Each structure stands twice: as C-alpha cells, then as structure tokens.
Amino acid sequence: MRSLLGVPIVIGNDGWGTLCLAEKGDGGEFTAADGQKMIALAQWAPIAIENARAYDTSERRRDQLGHAVRGLEAAREIADATGSATGLDEVLELIVTRARTPVGA
C-alpha cells in the first residue's frame, strides 16, 4: 500500500470509527485538499448515521402502531357484531375469525 488517508468519525463525544481511503486512484499520494474533503465527509457521517437510526426507529414504531390499529379494528368489529348478533354460534365464529388478526394467525 502506497498511500492511506484516515479521518475519525465522532458521534457526540464518542469515537464511532474511522473513514479511510487507501491507494489513491492515480497512484499518487493524498493531498491536503483530499484531507479537507475527507474531514468534511467525516463531519457529515454522524448525521447520516443518526438519520439512519432515527429512520429505523420510526419504521419499527410504524409497524407497532399498524399492528395496534389492526387489533383495535378487530376489537371494534367484534364489539359491533356482538351487539347486533343474535346467535351464539355467529358471535363465536366472528370472535375467532377477527381475534386472529391482532396475533397474526
């Protein structure tokens, strides 16, 4: 290896890793301008990492909320049907059918 350029990635006060470039494309050595570009990239990296974490968290919460909504819809349908159904078999069949939704069965 003829050339290596590394810049630390810091999130908050914690070292998270290192952004490294090895072997410049033209075979030469890295310049001060290359170093400045790497520093800029390393400063943006924590923002991208935090955004990815926030996106992942929001997707998990969206999935959880969707599951909760499906459960509430099933419970509402069961409550509506039990209020208007006359036969026990009809009510029990509806309860079993709709109760599978919240548990993913």
Secondary structure, DSSP 8 states (H G I E B T S, - for coil): ---EEEEEEEETTEEEEEEEEES-TTSS---HHHHHHHHHHHHHHHHHHHHHHHHHHHHHHHHHHHHHHHHHHHHHHHHHHHHH---HHHHHHHHHHHHHHHHT-
